[in-house]
Structures are given as C-alpha cells and as structure tokens.
Amino acid sequence: MEQLSRSLKLKNLPAQVTYEYQDHWPEKVVQFGEGNFLRGFVDWMIHELNKQGLFNGKVVAIQPTPHGKVVPKLNAQDGLYTLALRGIENGQIVERNEIISSISRGINPYSNWAEVLKVAESPDIQFVFSNTTEAGLTYLEEAYDEQKSPLSFPGKVTAFLYHRYKVMNAKPDAGLVLIPCELVEGNGDLLKELVLRYAKEWKMPEDFITWINNDNQFCNTLVDRIVTGYPKDNIGEYRNLLGYEDVLLTAGEPYHLFAIEAGDDVTKRLPFHQAGLNVKWGPVTPYRELKVRLLNGPHTMMFSVCYLAGVDTVLEAIQDPELGEFVKTGMIEEIFPTVKMEEEEKRAFVESVIERFENPYNKHFLADIGMNAIYKYKSRLIPSLLDYIRHTNKLPQSILFSLAALIVYYRPTRKEGDFLIGRRGNDEYTIRDNKVALEVLANAWEQFENGGEDVTRLTRSILEDNELWGIKLNEIEGLTELVAGNVSRILQDGMKESVKKFTKANV
C-alpha cells in the first residue's frame, strides 16, 4: 500500500476522504511540538483557515525533545497526515477523514539548529504555538550557546527570539504572537516569565528584554479537544477506508474549544471565528471555569460511583439508565447553576459534554480519571459544592453521594509499593494518589476495619482534613451525616443497588 505524500495520486481518493493542498504559501507559524494534539487541534485549525482563504500560511514544526520520532515521518510524508474525527455532533454520529496540509516541514533543532535560526530570520513568521506538556513550561538551568539548541522549551523560545531581535534590528513589527497550548493556568504569562528569566540569566541586552515586553504578545489560552492519536487498535479498518498508508494518522473527537486572550490585531490576523471554529477571544477564566466545572467536574463525580457499580468507561456509564441519570442530574441540577456564564452558552456546553460522553469511538477509562482523585475532587467539585450551598442553603445530594463513593473507592485491601490496592468484586484495582492523601485514607480505613471507629467517625476523620479538601468539610452543617449515611449504604448494599435507590429518591 502506497504511503501518503504529495506524490500519491490524491485525486483518486475514496469518497470518505477529503483533501485540499496548496504549497505556495509562506511559513507564518513556528510550532514547538509536533505531537497528536497539535496536529489534531492547532494545525487542523490553520488548515481550516487556509481552505477558506483566511490565512494563507504554513506551519514549521520544531521537534521538542532530543528523542522525538515524528519529524522524520512528517518530512517523509511532505508534511501531510490524515485527521479522523469521529463522534456525536448535534445529535448525529459524524465521521470525517481529511488530509491536513498546513504543515510545510519539521525540523530537528538538536541536529539542525541553524535551520531553526533561519526560520527566526523570516519576516513572514508571525505566530508561535506550542504544546510541550505541563513539564515543558518549567525552568531548566542550562548555558546559552548560540550554535546549539537549548534543551528546554522556554530556552528555545528565548534563543529563537534573541536571534530574530538581532537579525531584524529590534524592529517593533518583528515581534511575535506566542500562543502556548499547555494545560497550565496562565500559560502565556508563565512562558513570558520564563523567557525573561532566561534572558536575564544569559545576560542578554536590556534592549532585548524591553523588546520582549513591548513588541511580543504572550497569550493565555485554554484548549479542549480529545485527540487519541494513532488508532492502532483498528488500523486495519482505517487502511481499508483510506486506501493508503499514513503513519501519522491521528484520531480525535469533533468537539473543540479554544479560548485565547489576545489583542484585536491578533483576532484579525488569525480569524478563527470567521472560519466557523469554536474559538473564544477574550478572558480565559470564564471558559476555564466552564470546562473545569461542567466537563472535568462530572468526570470526577462519576468515576468512583460508576466504577464501583461495575462499568469501566464513560460511555458505559452514561448509557446505563441509573448511572447516566445520576451523572446528568448532578451536572445539570447541582453544578450547572454555580457556573457564572450566559445561560445559552452554558446549555450549549452541557449538551456538547453529554455528546462527548456518548461518543462511541472514545474509550475513556474511569480508572484513568480516578488517578489523583482527591486533588481532582478538591479543585473540580468543592467550588461547585460550596457555591451550591451558598446559593440554595441546601446540600448538593449527587455531589455528596459521589464524595461517599470516593471514600469507599479509597478503601484499601493492602498496600503495594507506593500505592494502595482496592477491590471491586473479584477484581483488584490500584489507587494512585499523592502520599498524604493515601496515608490519610489508609489510616482512617485501618481504624474502621480494626473496630476503632464507626462509619460516622471514619467519615469525619477524612472530611476534617483541611489539607485534603482545602476546607474542613465536617464543619458544614449536616454534611458529615449525609456523607456517612451514603458510605454506610454503599458498604451494606453495594454501589449498584445504592445508586438505584439514590436515583429513585432524588430524581
């Protein structure tokens, strides 16, 4: 089977694959990272702009780590790859397969730093995108050598900007718009802070630092799309569908959200919204709260309840009558009212979340959602819990049932290495969390198992720990008793029966 490239007879593609390619456009974007997410998100968006004649520019992808394997594959395919989007959109199952042509080439900076610096000299370059994971947006002490690529991502950006500053004589219009996509709050501010730190420690001129501050924009962002990457489990099906070999085939969901804090000039030069893309220009915080509360919050609320009830994935959970009802009730009746945003936009987001949960192509495992679940509960659900109580003077029943389920999920049968081992029926599962959380839960359950505590004391000893929850939850009137009652029922009746009774009583 022939490999995807420009030499492939792309006019004879099957009807299920779309393709538009133009190669005469200049490189306008430098991208640090070439992984699945950027190719399934940013590069797809640039491709959409190009198709509609709204950008007419290409992306240069820079390999972020010394051991990357994508750049050779990308260049072998002339920058082309297929994006397969599968899921539910507006109530309909959609399957789109499109060859993306927005990337011009990839560069390995560790073997070809001079080529990266040539890109820095180009007056056509306007934007820098990145996704180097949370670990990439950190400081690494290293020396500056203008002949070699720095190892860290912020170091590369600093060296890239410094070379551009020198070659282009510090002109204001040589400044770039930097749009990091790492899942870190205030990612643009953090990147700028790191660049300035490197500039000072590498003793670069004060005029360069002034140019960074005055003539370059660092944008805070929020990104949201599930990109699962190369579909190795069903690659045979894709090969038959496409009719060619694509080693960079990337799969993802149709839903996408990109919130960007930037000036009006950026919105004009990157008119994502004109292309019909779900890009929100302006403050990121409201969209971060929307995502954390109404997507991540329900994930955390469902995982222990549904896993202990016997299902393994989000799809199985949402399709189960009682479990699905539990999740939707908690999300719509308890979390939804606490989110500060226009009603119409909130409702549209909730509908999209439910469609994403029901996506038959994504295997989102509840056990994965359960990693570091105490911290996730603290950051994703405690704010909604407190706001709900503040607004209604009532306790949120679903959120607190999920808290009881979380406590039961953390009941260990034994310890193995740094983690605890729990049991679901005849199966064991690994409880992964930070050392403090595991110790608190393990000690509380040990006291209970040894007969030193009843369920109420067990629950209180866990809820009173301020370090776990950021608040002494046991001081909220009636909360400990409600959670303890749910813990007791789950232990006595099992999770599946407890959810059934809970749903009948509260829905």
C-alpha positions, 0 to 999 in steps of 0.5 A: 500500500502506497504511503501518503505524500504529495506524490500519491495520486490524491485525486483518486481518493475514496469518497470518505476522504477529503483533501485540499493542498496548496504549497505556495504559501509562506511559513507564518507559524513556528510550532514547538511540538509536533505531537497528536494534539497539535496536529489534531487541534492547532494545525487542523485549525490553520488548515481550516483557515487556509481552505477558506482563504483566511490565512494563507500560511504554513506551519514549521514544526520544531521537534521538542525533545532530543528523542522525538520520532515524528519529524522524520515521518512528517518530512517523509510524508511532505508534511501531510497526515490524515485527521479522523474525527469521529463522534456525536455532533448535534445529535448525529454520529459524524465521521470525517477523514481529511488530509491536513496540509498546513504543515510545510516541514519539521525540523530537528533543532538538536541536529539542525539548529541553524535551520531553526535560526533561519526560520527566526530570520523570516519576516513572514513568521508571525505566530508561535504555538506550542504544546510541550506538556505541563513539564515543558513550561518549567525552568531548566538551568542550562548555558546559552550557546548560540550554535546549539539548541537549548534543551528546554522549551522556554530556552528555545523560545528565548534563543529563537527570539534573541536571534530574530531581535538581532537579525531584524534590528529590534524592529517593533513589527518583528515581534511575535504572537506566542500562543502556548497550548499547555494545560497550565493556568496562565500559560502565556504569562508563565512562558513570558516569565520564563523567557525573561528569566532566561534572558536575564540569566544569559545576560542578554541586552536590556534592549532585548528584554524591553523588546520582549515586553513591548513588541511580543504578545504572550497569550493565555489560552485554554484548549479542549479537544480529545485527540487519541492519536494513532488508532492502532487498535483498528488500523486495519479498518482505517487502511481499508477506508483510506486506501493508503498508508499514513503513519501519522494518522491521528484520531480525535473527537469533533468537539473543540474549544479554544479560548485565547486572550489576545489583542484585536490585531491578533483576532484579525490576523488569525480569524478563527471565528470567521472560519466557523471554529469554536474559538473564544477571544477574550478572558480565559477564566470564564471558559476555564471555569466552564470546562473545569466545572461542567466537563472535568467536574462530572468526570470526577463525580462519576468515576468512583460511583460508576466504577464501583457499580461495575462499568469501566468507561464513560460511555458505559456509564452514561448509557446505563439508565441509573448511572447516566441519570445520576451523572446528568442530574448532578451536572445539570441540577447541582453544578450547572447553576454555580457556573457564572456564564450566559445561560445559552452558552452554558446549555450549549456546553452541557449538551456538547459534554453529554455528546462527548460522553456518548461518543462511541469511538472514545474509550475513556477509562474511569480508572484513568480519571480516578488517578489523583482523585482527591486533588481532582475532587478538591479543585473540580467539585468543592467550588461547585459544592460550596457555591451550591450551598451558598446559593440554595442553603441546601446540600448538593445530594449527587455531589455528596453521594459521589464524595461517599463513593470516593471514600469507599473507592479509597478503601484499601485491601493492602498496600503495594509499593507506593500505592494502595490496592482496592477491590471491586468484586473479584477484581483488584484495582490500584489507587494512585494518589499523592502520599498524604492523601493515601496515608490519610485514607489508609489510616482512617480505613485501618481504624474502621476495619480494626473496630476503632471507629464507626462509619460516622467517625471514619467519615469525619476523620477524612472530611476534617482534613483541611489539607485534603479538601482545602476546607474542613468539610465536617464543619458544614452543617449536616454534611458529615451525616449525609456523607456517612449515611451514603458510605454506610449504604454503599458498604451494606448494599453495594454501589449498584443497588445504592445508586438505584435507590439514590436515583429513585429518591432524588430524581 
